[in-house]
Amino acid sequence: MNATPVHGTWEPRPAARWEDAFLSGNGHHGALVFGDPDDDRTVVTHHTLVRPGEGDGHNRLPPRLADGLSDLQDRLLAGDTTAAEGFTDGRPLQWVQPFHPAFQIRVRRPDGDPDPGGYRRTLDFATGVAEATRTGWTSRVFVSRADDVIVQHVTGPGLTLDVSLDHRLPGAPTGLGVGHGAVLTPEGALLSLRARYPGSDLACTGVTVAAVTGGRTALAPPGLRVEGARSVLLLTRVRRHTGELDVVAEGRALRDLLASGTPYDDLLARHLPLHRTAYERVTLDLAADPDERALSGSELLARPRSAALLERLFAAGRYHLLSASGLFPPRLTGLWTGDWDTAWSGAFTHDANLNLQTASAAAAALPEVTGALAALIRRQLPDWRDNARAVFGTRGVVAPAHSDGESGHSYHFSREYPLHLWTAGADWLLKPLVDHDETRGAHDPHTAAALAEVALFYEDFLTRTDSEGRPAVVPSYSPENRPANASWGTVNAAMDLSAARHALWTAAAYHPEHADRWRALADRLPPHRINADGALAEWAWPGLEDSYDHRHLSHLYGVWPLDEITPYDTPELAAAAHRALELRGAENDSAHGHLHHALIAARLRDGERVAHALGQVLDGDFFHASLMSAHYPHRHVYNADAAHTLPAVLIEALVQSTPDRLVLLPAPLPAYPSGELRGIRTRFGASLDLTWSPDGATAVVRPTRTHRIDLWTSAGAEPLDLVAGEDRVLPLKTR
């Protein structure tokens, strides 16, 4: 290999747009760092910041439709293809509460800099520090995983600065009740900003402690003026609350962090073991040109097929995914936004987006991401029970398609998007938790309990049968598509069948006392259908015709993320799934559609199709200078799907595993003939390093469990006996 890949990025200019600001985060607080020496802005975010819903709170509960379910089922099974359009309580489409930024910390030089030379801003993925430098001035920002605080340290000779908290961000409501506070303290000052939501007793309040070394500090409402200082250290937190926040107590907690003699260094030292250790567990080296590795991010983005770009996007994707995961997993925008009008409410979207973003968590050794997802699920399980009872009249749980972090109720739906009919969400959301359990070889009791509740739902729901006496999933919905000859709510969507089978089988594996009953129900479900085009049909119910041009690939859920359909165990179904993938259009060119396509293609061993789908994103100008991504080409609509999903695509192309199988180089990318992937976790309890070149490949497997697996390579399959603690070196041919 050449020199070590770059684990960071840099730019020669400050960010002019918030989308290009460098990002830091600890899964609770987030920071968007512009790095402008004359007007240094840091936008503060927090996972809990959602604008309260307006109007009747009743509309934020699931619709009570269970009494009419039997009639709907009768009509759908009898062939009424539009019956589900009226299965609603008549409410209009209602979005979940929108995610928004808090405010920006502004550090301005009132007179500017007479010598504006030598500028550079950098982001170190291994530390989470965003740094901007210019002759005689440096600003460093990171968000501490240890102390849950945004840390900014500005240094330089004779600093004269105005420091303030500013709520004026794009889209901020005019009716915000804004109040500022500023008092001098022995170390500098305490600043606060309260923004009360219009018509609500809820507010968010930011508190910043400024510790000034040297010079003079004076109040300059709404902030402070520092003159002649050597350094300014700013510690910031934001809280969402009812009533008034105790700013004095919040300030005291922040001031306690200044107790050491070198507070910035000590804060960073406490943060690094938590962040760096997680980030460095997995690395990718594509033998890129060292000269290209030295380029700025924006220069690399102009070379979309560069190996150096793919290395950096892989590293940035893991960094941003880790940084967005803590209290919650990533939203549609990760943990960041600079605008109150966040697209699609900045929600957690469970019918593809969150699932794709967290796809690499187990294999890429990020249990922090899995833990954040598990925390979201645990908080929402009571609401999922409400969904099951209200809509379907069952025990157990049904996950909503959208949530805001506060509520797990299913209330975002309409005639065109009958998301309240979708029953596969809980299985998809729990799948990464099951994968994680497999990597570590133990069942988490919270995951086991949630799986049991999903199985209970299916026991109560799967009571209607088809003409052959097999359980029918009715109503059924394939996000976010509809048959060519029917309405959206139908019978036996392929995804729903796969999810029901998988949920019941998985729950049985966790609960032997119920295994026979749940497996028997799973085994009675109808098989998938292959349509006249030779493709796996999106709806297994006879007579429903496919609609091919759609960004979602819900019907191929059995291929990815499940292992229900594989080239190894079910080759005929795998061929039909591949045909379905060939026929699928890109619809509106969304990043998540392309990368979802790539993940499925990798499972089907089609490296050319993986490369094409990945190329659509790399060539489509989907990435900002921050290396955060957009939903559409030409950087339209800030969105984390591509950034967070790309590492999963590259891993799946190189290494795949199940509890009993290892597949090496299933879908290698011809444009990157040499490389090294280190630190991958497998679902049979081993870590793995893979090195490949045109002359061959070598995998080093480090098992933690004694187990026999099947090893699949381009040469076929062979059994492989692994012994805990004994490394295995596996030479492979690559041509």
Buried (B, 14 or more C-beta within 10 A) or exposed (E): EBEEBBBBBBBEBBBEEBBBBBBBBBBBBBBBBBBBBBEBBBBBBBBBBBBBBEEEEEEBBBBEBBEBBEEBBEBBBEEBBEBBBEBBBEBEEEEBBBBBBBBBBBBBBEEEBEEEEEBBBBBBBBBBBBBBBBEBBBBBBBBBBBBBBBBBBBBBEEBBBBBBBBBEBEEBEEEBEBBBBBEEBEBBBBBBBBBBBEEBEBBBBBBBBBBBBBBEBEEBEBBBBBBEBBBBBBBBBBBBBEEEBBBEEBBEBBBEBBEEEEBBEBBBEBBBEBBBEBBBBBBBBBBBEEEBBEBBBBBBBEBBEBBBBBBBBBBBBBBBBBBBBBBBBBBBBBBBBBBBEBBBBBBBBBBBBBBBBBBBBBBBBBBBBBBBBBBBBEBBBEBBBBBBBBBBBBBBBBBBBBBBBBBBBBBBBBBEBBBBBBBBBBBBBBBBBBBBBBBBEEBBEBBBEBBBBBBBBBBBBBEBBBEEEBBBBBBBBBBBBBBEEBBBBBBBBBBBBBBBBBBBBBBBBBBEEBBEBBBEBBEBBBEBBBBEBEBBBBBBBEEBBBBBEBBBBBBBBBBBBBBBBBBBEBEEBBBBBBBBBBBBEBBEBBBBBBBBBBBBBBBBBBBEBBBBBBBBBBEBBBBBBBBBBBBBBEBEBBBBBBBBBBBBBBBBBBBBBBBEBBBBBBBBBEEBBBBBBBBBBBBBBBBBBBBBBEEEBBBBBBBBBEBEBBBBBBEEEEEBEBEEEEEBEBEBEBE
